[in-house]
């Protein structure tokens, strides 16, 4: 099977929804973690809020630079965005999505459901981020390579 055919095929937000549904199914079929009913929703809400700030900051930076936000077409980027939240993470939107899934896993109180977060990160690295970065290296050359050396992929 040619794994390259999977690259940039599933929009990241759709992947979050698919994994979130699978996490819910897993949580319903696996033992729950015995947690405080007051602490668990609060922690989930904090993670959800943080997870919302990252993508919003990323979209605002892209809009301000007047470049594409569509992760399926990185070659359509008109500018290399390295300011704002992009000073701390090359993929703040994906960091936010991972935090959403983590919040969901905490809310579900299922250790097995948290495997969804790991799957998301692994999948995104291989099938979304690596192809995006190849395209950005081709497009922006040494500027992007310097950015890669300076800023971490996730956090």
N, C-alpha and C positions, 0 to 999 in steps of 0.2 A: 504494500500500500504506500502510495506517495503521500507523505505527511505534509508536503508543501501545499497540497490542495486544501488543507484545513486552515492555512494562514489567512488571517484577516477576514474569515468567512462569517463568523458569528459576531454581531455587534456586541461590544462589552456589556452594555446595559441589558441586552437580551440574555447574555450568559449569566449575569447576576440573577435575573428572574428565574431562569431554569435551575440554577444551582440552589437558589432559595427554596424553590418548590421541592427539590430533591432533599434538601436539609429537613424540611417539614415532614416529609414521608419517613425519612430515617429517624427523626425524633419520635414519631408516633410508633415506631417499631423497636425502639431501643430504650433501655432504662434511663430514667431521668437522673440528673445529678441533684442530690439533696442540697438545695441552697435556700437562702433567706428569701422569702417572697417579697420583702421590701427592697433588699439589696439588688437582686437580679434585674428587675425592671429598671431600676435607677442606673445601673451600670450599662445596660443595653441602651438606654436613652442617651447617656453621655457618649457612648461609642457611635450611635446614630448621628448625633449632632456633629461630632468631629468628622465623621464620614461624609456629612453633607457640606461642611465648610471646604474640604479639599477640592471636590469637583467644582463647586461654585467659584472658588478662587482661580482654578485652572481655566474654566470657561471665560471668566472675566478677563484674564490675561490674554487669552487667544483673541477674544473680541476686541480688546484694546489694541492689539497688534494687527487687527484686521486680517487674520489668517484662518484657515479651516479648522474646525473643531472635529470634523468627521475622522475617526480613527481608521477607517477603512481606506482612506486616500491620503496617506502622509505625503505622497509625492506632489500633492496639490498645495502644500504649505508654501506660503509666500515669504514667511519670516521665521527665523529661529527664535523662539521665545525662551528666554533664560532669566527673566526678571520675575518679581512677585514670588508666588509659591514655587515657581520653577527654579528658584535659587536653592531650594531644599530637596526637591524631588523631580526627577525627569518625568514622572508619571503620577502627578497628584490626583488625577481623576481616578486612576486605578487603585491608588491607595485608599481613596474615599470609598470606592466600591467594595474593597476588601474589608474596610471597617464596617460597612453596612452588613456584610455577611457575618462578620464577627459579632456584631450587635444582635443579629437574628439568632445566631447559634447560642449566645448567652441567654437571650430571651427564652429560647426553646429548652434550655437547661439540658442539653444533650451533648456529651463529649463526642459521640459518633457523628453528630451533625456538623461539628466543627471541622471535620475532614473536608467539608465543602470549601472552607476558606483556603485550605492547603491546595486543593484541586484548582481553585480559581487562580491562585498565584502561579502555580506550575504551568497551567494552561496559558495564562496571559503572557508569561515569560516566553514560552516557546512559540505560540501561534499568533500573538498580537504584537508584543513589544519587540522581539527580535526582528520581525519583518519591517516594523515601523522604523526601527533604528537603522536597518540597512538602507531603506529609502532616504532617510534623513542624512546619512553619511554620504550617499550619492549626490544629494541635493545641495548640502551645505559644506561638504568636505571637511577641511581641518577645523573650521569653526565648531562643527558638531562634535568632532573627536575631542577637542579641548573641553567642550561642555560635558561630554561623557566622563572625562578624567576628573572634572571638578565637582560634578553633582551625581549623587547615587541614583540608581534606577528606581528604588522604592522610597526609602527614607534614610 
